[in-house]
Amino acid sequence: MKFLILACVAAVAVAAPQYSYGVPSAESSEEVAAPQTSYGAPRDASSEEVEFVPILKDDRVHEEDGTYNFDFEAANGIRFSQAGSPDGDDDAVIKAGEYSYTAPDGTEVHVKFVADENGFQPQSDLLPVAPEFPHPIPQFVLDQIAFAAEEDAARARAGYDSDEVAAPSTLYGRPN
């Protein structure tokens, strides 16, 4: 039993990470950098100083019934506003809002969106649009669709249930 405990302790010690921050690594003379512990932009010793961007507006209103409004604006032109309420199925929150910013190439980006039972639905002039259908639907396909609709309407007038399926005839294949 003592051997098993000793083996487990040894396995943990061997598996422990072997970091040596700020000390040159064995493979090269460069110092090993400590892992980044924040979610901010990476800070390189060679990079410029980080710009401070003041927040001009940050209004948040949360009501007792679950509705909320949210407005944010920063001095660098980033704007975000959103409103939501638990009006969806099973009190799912339905959201609507918009955001805007300036892209690195100087393009003004403005996106309006709705998020509901149909998912996230953004709208913007900058979003890609599916190409037009490559060819018109052939007339025989349109005729078949219209014929199927007429059949469905005739069944409904005759009193057939659309879920009801007629049983196949048992007379098929019998000799006369």
QUILINKA-V463719 format. One record per residue. N is the residue number from 1. PHI is phi in radians with two decimals (* if undefined). Layout:
n:N phi:PHI
n:N phi:PHI
//
This chain:
n:1 phi:*
n:2 phi:-1.12
n:3 phi:-1.11
n:4 phi:-1.10
n:5 phi:-1.15
n:6 phi:-1.10
n:7 phi:-1.15
n:8 phi:-1.13
n:9 phi:-1.10
n:10 phi:-1.11
n:11 phi:-1.11
n:12 phi:-1.15
n:13 phi:-1.11
n:14 phi:-1.23
n:15 phi:-1.40
n:16 phi:-1.11
n:17 phi:-1.07
n:18 phi:-1.95
n:19 phi:-1.64
n:20 phi:-2.48
n:21 phi:-1.41
n:22 phi:1.36
n:23 phi:-2.02
n:24 phi:-1.03
n:25 phi:-1.33
n:26 phi:-1.18
n:27 phi:-1.38
n:28 phi:-2.51
n:29 phi:-1.60
n:30 phi:-1.39
n:31 phi:-1.33
n:32 phi:-1.53
n:33 phi:-1.40
n:34 phi:-1.23
n:35 phi:-1.14
n:36 phi:-1.26
n:37 phi:-1.93
n:38 phi:-2.19
n:39 phi:-1.69
n:40 phi:-1.33
n:41 phi:-1.16
n:42 phi:-1.11
n:43 phi:-1.94
n:44 phi:-1.73
n:45 phi:-1.12
n:46 phi:-1.58
n:47 phi:-1.42
n:48 phi:-1.22
n:49 phi:-1.19
n:50 phi:-1.26
n:51 phi:-1.38
n:52 phi:-1.52
n:53 phi:-1.97
n:54 phi:-1.23
n:55 phi:-1.60
n:56 phi:-1.50
n:57 phi:-2.62
n:58 phi:-2.63
n:59 phi:-1.86
n:60 phi:-2.32
n:61 phi:-2.21
n:62 phi:-2.09
n:63 phi:-1.60
n:64 phi:-1.15
n:65 phi:-1.44
n:66 phi:1.74
n:67 phi:-1.31
n:68 phi:-2.65
n:69 phi:-2.34
n:70 phi:-2.63
n:71 phi:-2.29
n:72 phi:-2.43
n:73 phi:-2.58
n:74 phi:-1.97
n:75 phi:-1.15
n:76 phi:-1.49
n:77 phi:1.71
n:78 phi:-1.33
n:79 phi:-2.30
n:80 phi:-2.57
n:81 phi:-2.40
n:82 phi:-2.69
n:83 phi:-2.36
n:84 phi:-2.66
n:85 phi:-2.67
n:86 phi:-1.44
n:87 phi:-1.73
n:88 phi:-1.43
n:89 phi:-1.04
n:90 phi:0.93
n:91 phi:1.03
n:92 phi:-1.14
n:93 phi:-1.45
n:94 phi:-1.71
n:95 phi:-2.12
n:96 phi:-2.53
n:97 phi:-3.11
n:98 phi:-2.74
n:99 phi:-2.51
n:100 phi:-2.60
n:101 phi:-2.86
n:102 phi:-1.82
n:103 phi:-1.22
n:104 phi:-0.99
n:105 phi:-1.50
n:106 phi:1.66
n:107 phi:-1.27
n:108 phi:-1.36
n:109 phi:-1.88
n:110 phi:-2.33
n:111 phi:-2.22
n:112 phi:-1.84
n:113 phi:-2.60
n:114 phi:-2.32
n:115 phi:-2.23
n:116 phi:-2.52
n:117 phi:-1.10
n:118 phi:-1.63
n:119 phi:1.63
n:120 phi:-1.39
n:121 phi:-2.19
n:122 phi:-1.41
n:123 phi:-2.38
n:124 phi:-2.83
n:125 phi:-1.18
n:126 phi:-1.57
n:127 phi:-1.35
n:128 phi:-1.16
n:129 phi:-2.05
n:130 phi:-1.07
n:131 phi:-1.17
n:132 phi:-1.06
n:133 phi:-0.99
n:134 phi:-1.13
n:135 phi:-2.66
n:136 phi:-1.21
n:137 phi:-1.26
n:138 phi:-1.06
n:139 phi:-1.07
n:140 phi:-1.13
n:141 phi:-1.23
n:142 phi:-1.07
n:143 phi:-1.10
n:144 phi:-1.15
n:145 phi:-1.11
n:146 phi:-1.13
n:147 phi:-1.10
n:148 phi:-1.11
n:149 phi:-1.14
n:150 phi:-1.12
n:151 phi:-1.08
n:152 phi:-1.10
n:153 phi:-1.16
n:154 phi:-1.13
n:155 phi:-1.10
n:156 phi:-1.14
n:157 phi:-1.18
n:158 phi:-1.38
n:159 phi:1.63
n:160 phi:-1.34
n:161 phi:-1.42
n:162 phi:-1.15
n:163 phi:-1.48
n:164 phi:-1.40
n:165 phi:-1.94
n:166 phi:-1.24
n:167 phi:-1.28
n:168 phi:-1.17
n:169 phi:-1.17
n:170 phi:-1.60
n:171 phi:-1.58
n:172 phi:-1.14
n:173 phi:1.42
n:174 phi:-1.41
n:175 phi:-1.23
n:176 phi:-1.50
//
